[in-house]
Amino acid sequence: MRTLAPGKVVLSGAYSVLDGAPALVAAVDRYVLVDSNREGELLTDEVKAAGITVPYWFDASALRHADRKLGLGSSAAILVATLAAQRLNQPLPPLLESLDEYVYPLALAAHQKAQGGGSGIDVAAACYGGFLHFSVQANGTRVQRIDVPTGLILEVWTAPQSASTAFMLAQVRDYKLHSPDDHRRDLTAQATAAESTAQAWAHGDNLGILRGLTAQRHALQRLGKNAGIPIVTPQVVALAERAERLGAAILPAGAGGGDITLYVGTDPSHGITDDMAKQGHTRLPMILGAAGVHAEVNARKYLRL
């Protein structure tokens, strides 16, 4: 059985999603492929945490660029595709629930166990695909499918350097431990901006989305400065200030520090494309809102289960 699960790009709500603020995420048309009929060589920590002891072969190269990581959530996608392949190999009656609904709680628990926490937003995107409104609540996670507002343009660019999400999150946790009041202030600012962005998105208010994303970028800059990490790198700061003058928004995707950068506007980024290139960024061709976990039917056609 060959199964595929997509990577993701967090559009809004980085860091504050861990404290219950709403986040927006998109699945991308770059997939991890798992083949349960081929012998694998590696069991990732997340797959081990799911109780799987025999590795399936997988290929996660689509979530890399020029032999470097992109921060597209490969660990979650590998886990989700592996659990889907295992489920479809079982000699059981037809599924009463869809494949994504079956895999999601198992993958969420295993991913959080292996990583010592986390929101699970990567897992949600890998399972359900599309564009999602995601939040962590007292009784679990809430995942809601959403549409892209008319006229909103989203572009994904590679940053000139890779980043360690685990390191960035650890530094923010350390900041919280040593300066809880300052940390609370910074996260509140980010959460307020994330809430504003989510509300504007729901109402199709593109200008409100851009204002909310710009406010998030400023909040992330302050959080990074106080935590001693470059959540918003100097290159992104320079580009974001130019974009803001043009009525657009540029900000890091997810935990920041490198990997990928988002351009969001009502016009394409033509006005600052040269600036992006000069700062070491490269436009990353991909489609946002791709299908979630599914089985491969043949080389050209896929069936969503």
C-alpha positions as CSV (number, residue, x, y, z in Angstrom):
1,M,0.0,0.0,0.0
2,R,1.3,3.4,-1.0
3,T,0.0,6.4,0.9
4,L,0.8,10.1,0.8
5,A,0.5,12.9,3.4
6,P,1.2,16.6,2.7
7,G,3.4,19.1,4.3
8,K,2.1,22.3,5.7
9,V,2.7,26.1,6.0
10,V,1.5,27.9,9.1
11,L,0.0,31.1,7.9
12,S,-1.0,32.7,11.2
13,G,-0.9,32.1,15.0
14,A,2.7,30.9,15.5
15,Y,3.7,30.4,19.1
16,S,0.4,31.8,20.5
17,V,-1.4,28.7,19.2
18,L,0.2,26.8,22.0
19,D,-1.7,29.0,24.5
20,G,-5.1,28.6,22.8
21,A,-5.0,31.4,20.2
22,P,-6.4,30.5,16.7
23,A,-4.0,29.5,14.0
24,L,-4.4,29.2,10.2
25,V,-2.6,26.5,8.3
26,A,-2.5,25.3,4.7
27,A,-1.5,21.9,3.4
28,V,0.9,22.1,0.5
29,D,1.2,19.9,-2.6
30,R,4.5,18.4,-1.5
31,Y,4.0,14.9,-0.1
32,V,5.7,12.3,1.9
33,L,5.2,8.9,0.2
34,V,5.1,5.7,2.2
35,D,5.2,2.2,0.7
36,S,4.3,-0.5,3.1
37,N,5.4,-3.2,0.6
38,R,9.0,-2.0,0.6
39,E,11.4,-2.6,3.5
40,G,12.3,0.6,5.3
41,E,15.5,1.5,7.1
42,L,14.3,4.2,9.6
43,L,11.8,4.4,12.3
44,T,11.3,8.0,13.3
45,D,10.6,8.9,16.9
46,E,7.0,9.8,16.1
47,V,6.4,6.5,14.3
48,K,7.9,4.6,17.3
49,A,5.6,6.6,19.6
50,A,2.7,5.3,17.6
51,G,3.7,1.7,18.5
52,I,5.0,0.8,15.1
53,T,8.0,-1.5,15.3
54,V,8.7,-2.4,11.7
55,P,9.7,0.5,9.5
56,Y,7.9,1.2,6.2
57,W,9.9,2.7,3.3
58,F,9.2,6.4,2.9
59,D,10.4,9.3,0.8
60,A,10.2,12.8,2.3
61,S,12.5,14.5,-0.3
62,A,9.6,16.6,-1.6
63,L,9.6,18.5,1.7
64,R,13.2,19.6,1.1
65,H,14.7,22.1,-1.3
66,A,18.3,21.9,-2.6
67,D,19.1,19.3,0.0
68,R,18.0,21.4,3.0
69,K,14.9,21.2,5.2
70,L,12.1,23.7,4.7
71,G,10.1,23.4,7.9
72,L,7.1,21.9,6.1
73,G,6.3,19.4,8.9
74,S,7.9,16.3,7.5
75,S,7.9,14.4,10.8
76,A,4.1,14.8,11.0
77,A,3.6,13.8,7.3
78,I,5.8,10.7,7.7
79,L,3.8,9.7,10.7
80,V,0.4,10.3,9.2
81,A,1.2,8.5,5.9
82,T,2.7,5.5,7.9
83,L,-0.4,5.2,10.1
84,A,-2.6,5.4,7.0
85,A,-0.6,2.6,5.2
86,Q,-0.8,0.5,8.3
87,R,-4.6,0.9,8.6
88,L,-5.2,0.1,4.9
89,N,-3.1,-3.0,5.2
90,Q,-5.3,-4.4,8.0
91,P,-7.8,-7.1,7.0
92,L,-10.8,-5.3,8.5
93,P,-14.3,-4.5,7.3
94,P,-14.6,-1.2,5.4
95,L,-13.8,1.9,7.4
96,L,-16.8,3.4,9.2
97,E,-14.9,6.7,9.5
98,S,-12.8,8.4,6.8
99,L,-9.1,7.7,6.8
100,D,-8.2,11.2,8.0
101,E,-10.6,10.9,11.0
102,Y,-9.2,7.6,11.9
103,V,-5.5,8.6,11.7
104,Y,-5.8,12.1,13.3
105,P,-6.2,11.1,17.0
106,L,-3.5,8.4,16.8
107,A,-1.1,10.7,15.0
108,L,-1.7,13.6,17.3
109,A,-1.1,11.5,20.4
110,A,2.1,9.9,19.0
111,H,3.5,13.2,17.7
112,Q,2.9,15.0,21.0
113,K,4.4,12.1,22.9
114,A,7.6,12.0,20.8
115,Q,8.0,15.8,20.8
116,G,7.1,16.4,24.4
117,G,4.0,18.5,23.5
118,G,3.2,20.8,20.6
119,S,-0.1,22.0,19.2
120,G,-0.6,19.3,16.6
121,I,-1.2,21.7,13.8
122,D,1.3,19.9,11.5
123,V,-0.7,16.6,12.1
124,A,-4.0,18.3,11.3
125,A,-2.8,19.6,8.0
126,A,-1.3,16.3,7.0
127,C,-4.5,14.5,7.8
128,Y,-7.2,16.8,6.6
129,G,-5.4,18.9,4.0
130,G,-6.9,22.2,2.5
131,F,-6.9,25.4,4.6
132,L,-7.7,25.0,8.3
133,H,-8.7,27.1,11.3
134,F,-6.9,25.3,14.2
135,S,-7.0,25.8,17.9
136,V,-6.0,24.0,21.1
137,Q,-8.9,23.8,23.6
138,A,-9.3,22.4,27.1
139,N,-10.9,19.2,25.7
140,G,-8.6,18.7,22.7
141,T,-8.0,20.4,19.4
142,R,-10.6,22.1,17.1
143,V,-10.1,21.8,13.4
144,Q,-12.3,23.6,10.9
145,R,-12.0,23.8,7.1
146,I,-11.9,27.3,5.7
147,D,-11.7,28.9,2.3
148,V,-9.3,31.5,1.0
149,P,-10.8,35.0,0.8
150,T,-11.3,36.2,-2.8
151,G,-8.4,38.3,-4.0
152,L,-5.9,37.3,-1.4
153,I,-2.5,36.2,-2.8
154,L,-0.3,33.9,-0.8
155,E,3.3,33.1,-1.8
156,V,5.9,30.9,-0.2
157,W,9.6,31.8,-0.4
158,T,12.6,29.9,0.9
159,A,14.7,31.7,3.4
160,P,18.5,31.8,3.0
161,Q,19.0,29.6,6.1
162,S,17.4,26.7,7.8
163,A,16.1,26.8,11.4
164,S,15.5,24.3,14.2
165,T,11.9,24.6,15.3
166,A,12.7,22.5,18.4
167,F,15.5,25.0,19.4
168,M,13.3,28.0,18.8
169,L,10.5,26.6,20.9
170,A,12.9,25.6,23.7
171,Q,14.3,29.2,23.8
172,V,10.8,30.6,24.1
173,R,10.0,28.2,26.9
174,D,13.2,29.2,28.6
175,Y,12.2,32.9,28.3
176,K,8.8,32.0,29.8
177,L,10.5,30.3,32.7
178,H,12.8,33.2,33.5
179,S,10.6,36.2,32.6
180,P,7.0,35.0,32.9
181,D,5.4,38.4,33.0
182,D,7.3,39.7,29.9
183,H,6.6,36.4,28.1
184,R,2.9,36.7,28.9
185,R,2.9,40.3,27.5
186,D,4.6,39.2,24.3
187,L,2.3,36.2,23.8
188,T,-0.8,38.2,24.5
189,A,0.2,40.7,21.8
190,Q,0.8,37.8,19.3
191,A,-2.5,36.1,20.4
192,T,-4.5,39.3,19.9
193,A,-3.1,39.8,16.4
194,A,-3.7,36.1,15.6
195,E,-7.3,36.4,16.7
196,S,-7.8,39.6,14.6
197,T,-6.3,37.8,11.6
198,A,-8.6,34.8,12.0
199,Q,-11.7,37.0,12.3
200,A,-10.7,39.0,9.3
201,W,-10.2,35.8,7.3
202,A,-13.6,34.5,8.3
203,H,-15.2,37.7,7.0
204,G,-13.2,37.9,3.8
205,D,-11.6,41.2,5.0
206,N,-8.2,41.2,3.1
207,L,-7.1,44.5,4.5
208,G,-7.9,43.3,8.0
209,I,-5.9,40.1,7.3
210,L,-2.9,42.1,6.2
211,R,-3.1,44.3,9.3
212,G,-3.4,41.3,11.5
213,L,-0.4,39.6,9.9
214,T,1.7,42.7,10.1
215,A,0.8,43.1,13.8
216,Q,1.9,39.4,14.3
217,R,5.2,40.1,12.6
218,H,5.9,43.0,15.0
219,A,4.8,40.9,18.0
220,L,7.1,38.0,16.8
221,Q,10.0,40.5,16.5
222,R,9.5,41.5,20.1
223,L,9.2,37.9,21.3
224,G,12.3,36.9,19.4
225,K,14.3,39.9,20.7
226,N,13.4,39.2,24.3
227,A,13.9,35.4,23.9
228,G,17.3,36.0,22.3
229,I,16.5,34.3,19.0
230,P,15.9,35.6,15.4
231,I,12.3,34.6,15.0
232,V,12.0,37.3,12.4
233,T,15.4,37.4,10.7
234,P,17.1,40.7,9.7
235,Q,16.4,39.8,6.0
236,V,12.7,39.3,6.7
237,V,12.5,42.6,8.7
238,A,13.9,44.5,5.8
239,L,11.6,42.9,3.3
240,A,8.6,43.2,5.6
241,E,9.1,47.0,6.0
242,R,9.2,47.4,2.2
243,A,6.1,45.2,1.8
244,E,4.2,47.1,4.5
245,R,4.7,50.4,2.6
246,L,3.3,48.6,-0.5
247,G,0.2,47.4,1.4
248,A,1.3,43.8,1.7
249,A,2.7,41.6,4.5
250,I,5.8,39.5,4.8
251,L,6.5,37.4,7.9
252,P,8.1,34.1,8.9
253,A,6.0,30.9,8.6
254,G,5.7,28.9,11.8
255,A,8.5,29.2,14.3
256,G,10.6,31.4,12.1
257,G,14.4,31.8,12.3
258,G,14.7,30.8,8.6
259,D,13.2,27.9,6.5
260,I,10.4,29.7,4.7
261,T,8.9,33.2,4.5
262,L,5.3,34.2,3.5
263,Y,4.3,37.0,1.2
264,V,0.6,37.9,1.6
265,G,-1.1,40.7,-0.4
266,T,-3.8,41.6,-2.8
267,D,-1.2,41.9,-5.6
268,P,1.6,39.6,-6.5
269,S,5.0,40.3,-5.1
270,H,6.4,41.7,-8.4
271,G,7.2,45.0,-6.7
272,I,9.7,43.5,-4.3
273,T,10.8,40.3,-6.2
274,D,14.2,41.7,-6.8
275,D,14.5,42.7,-3.1
276,M,13.5,39.2,-2.1
277,A,16.2,37.7,-4.3
278,K,18.8,40.1,-3.0
279,Q,18.0,39.0,0.5
280,G,18.6,35.4,-0.4
281,H,15.0,34.3,-0.9
282,T,13.7,32.1,-3.7
283,R,10.1,31.7,-4.7
284,L,9.1,28.1,-3.9
285,P,6.6,26.7,-6.4
286,M,3.8,25.0,-4.6
287,I,0.0,24.9,-4.4
288,L,-1.6,25.7,-1.0
289,G,-4.7,23.9,0.1
290,A,-3.7,20.5,-1.2
291,A,-5.5,17.2,-0.3
292,G,-4.8,15.5,2.9
293,V,-3.7,11.9,3.5
294,H,-4.8,9.5,0.8
295,A,-3.9,6.3,-0.9
296,E,-2.1,6.2,-4.2
297,V,-4.2,4.7,-7.0
298,N,-1.8,5.1,-9.8
299,A,0.9,7.5,-11.0
300,R,-1.6,10.1,-12.3
301,K,-4.7,9.7,-10.2
302,Y,-5.2,9.8,-6.5
303,L,-8.3,8.8,-4.5
304,R,-9.1,10.6,-1.3
305,L,-10.4,8.1,1.2
